[in-house]
Amino acid sequence: MNEKMSSENHAINWFEIPATDISRAKTFYESIFEIEMHEMEMPDMKYAMFPFDPKNRKVAGALAKSPFHTPSLTGAIIYLNANPDLQIVLDRIEKAGGKVTMPKSSIGGNGFMAFFTDSEGNGMALHSNG
């Protein structure tokens, strides 16, 4: 293990999901996860932040709209936490404007996974223990 890495560090500490329409993407993710996202603007960039606890932050992220963010089905796959059962989230995806592309599938002792396309055309994934 690299001496600069510790058990407190994680491979991912921030993620950005590209959006062409930040309001539509925000509505999509708020609908499927039943959360509230807060918007933030910077020059040439708009964000809708996923909820996180700044005191206990392990991994955080946002929807992002900028000239540097292009939705894609072929980029990196981000597995979003859908505990306790990803089927609950999966059942909301199509109603919110997305598409389920792989149903809930067992990954043995590691729980379950599923793939979907969000309202912006990003290929995304879900993971849950149940």
C-alpha positions as CSV (number, residue, x, y, z in Angstrom):
1,M,0.0,0.0,0.0
2,N,1.3,3.5,-0.9
3,E,2.5,5.2,2.3
4,K,0.4,8.2,1.4
5,M,-2.8,6.1,1.3
6,S,-4.5,5.2,4.5
7,S,-7.7,3.3,5.4
8,E,-9.4,6.7,5.5
9,N,-8.8,7.2,1.7
10,H,-11.0,5.8,-1.0
11,A,-10.4,5.3,-4.7
12,I,-13.2,7.7,-5.4
13,N,-13.8,10.9,-3.4
14,W,-15.9,12.9,-6.0
15,F,-17.9,12.1,-9.1
16,E,-19.7,14.2,-11.7
17,I,-22.5,12.9,-13.9
18,P,-22.7,14.9,-17.1
19,A,-26.0,16.6,-17.9
20,T,-27.2,18.6,-20.9
21,D,-30.3,19.8,-18.9
22,I,-29.5,20.2,-15.3
23,S,-33.1,20.7,-14.2
24,R,-34.3,17.5,-16.0
25,A,-31.4,15.5,-14.6
26,K,-32.0,16.8,-11.1
27,T,-35.7,15.9,-11.3
28,F,-34.7,12.4,-12.6
29,Y,-32.3,11.6,-9.7
30,E,-34.5,13.2,-7.1
31,S,-37.4,11.1,-8.3
32,I,-35.6,7.7,-8.4
33,F,-33.8,8.1,-5.1
34,E,-36.5,10.3,-3.3
35,I,-33.8,12.9,-2.3
36,E,-33.4,16.6,-2.5
37,M,-30.5,18.0,-4.5
38,H,-29.2,21.5,-4.2
39,E,-28.0,23.5,-7.2
40,M,-24.8,25.5,-7.4
41,E,-23.5,27.7,-10.2
42,M,-20.0,28.7,-11.1
43,P,-18.7,30.4,-14.2
44,D,-19.5,28.1,-17.2
45,M,-20.6,25.3,-14.9
46,K,-23.8,24.3,-13.1
47,Y,-24.1,21.6,-10.4
48,A,-26.9,19.7,-8.7
49,M,-25.3,18.2,-5.6
50,F,-26.2,14.7,-4.2
51,P,-26.8,14.8,-0.5
52,F,-23.8,14.2,1.8
53,D,-22.6,14.9,5.3
54,P,-19.6,17.2,5.1
55,K,-18.4,16.0,8.5
56,N,-18.5,12.3,7.5
57,R,-17.9,12.6,3.8
58,K,-16.5,9.5,2.2
59,V,-17.7,9.9,-1.4
60,A,-19.7,12.8,-2.8
61,G,-20.8,14.0,-6.2
62,A,-23.0,16.0,-8.4
63,L,-24.7,16.3,-11.7
64,A,-22.7,18.7,-13.8
65,K,-23.4,20.8,-16.9
66,S,-20.4,22.6,-18.6
67,P,-18.5,22.6,-21.9
68,F,-16.4,19.8,-20.4
69,H,-19.3,17.4,-19.6
70,T,-20.9,15.3,-22.3
71,P,-23.4,12.5,-21.4
72,S,-22.3,9.1,-22.7
73,L,-23.1,5.4,-22.6
74,T,-19.5,4.5,-23.2
75,G,-17.7,6.3,-20.4
76,A,-16.8,5.1,-16.9
77,I,-19.6,3.3,-15.1
78,I,-20.5,4.7,-11.7
79,Y,-22.3,2.4,-9.3
80,L,-24.7,4.4,-7.1
81,N,-25.7,3.1,-3.7
82,A,-29.3,1.8,-3.8
83,N,-29.5,0.1,-0.4
84,P,-31.4,-1.6,1.0
85,D,-32.8,-3.1,-2.3
86,L,-32.0,-1.6,-5.7
87,Q,-35.2,-3.0,-7.1
88,I,-37.0,-0.1,-5.3
89,V,-34.9,2.4,-7.2
90,L,-35.0,0.4,-10.5
91,D,-38.9,0.5,-10.4
92,R,-38.8,4.3,-10.5
93,I,-36.4,4.8,-13.4
94,E,-38.7,4.5,-16.5
95,K,-41.4,6.7,-14.9
96,A,-38.7,9.4,-14.2
97,G,-37.5,9.4,-17.9
98,G,-34.7,6.8,-17.9
99,K,-34.4,3.2,-19.1
100,V,-33.5,0.0,-17.3
101,T,-30.9,-1.7,-19.5
102,M,-30.0,-4.7,-17.2
103,P,-32.4,-5.9,-14.5
104,K,-31.4,-6.6,-10.9
105,S,-28.8,-9.3,-11.1
106,S,-27.0,-11.2,-8.3
107,I,-23.3,-10.9,-7.9
108,G,-23.1,-13.6,-5.3
109,G,-21.9,-12.6,-1.9
110,N,-21.3,-9.0,-3.1
111,G,-25.1,-8.3,-3.4
112,F,-26.9,-7.1,-6.6
113,M,-26.3,-4.8,-9.5
114,A,-28.3,-3.3,-12.4
115,F,-27.6,-1.0,-15.3
116,F,-29.8,2.0,-16.5
117,T,-29.7,5.0,-18.8
118,D,-30.5,8.3,-17.1
119,S,-32.5,11.2,-18.4
120,E,-29.4,12.6,-20.0
121,G,-28.3,9.5,-21.8
122,N,-25.6,8.4,-19.4
123,G,-25.0,4.7,-18.8
124,M,-25.2,4.2,-15.0
125,A,-25.3,1.4,-12.5
126,L,-26.9,0.6,-9.2
127,H,-25.6,-1.6,-6.4
128,S,-27.3,-2.9,-3.2
129,N,-26.7,-5.6,-0.6
130,G,-30.3,-6.8,-0.9
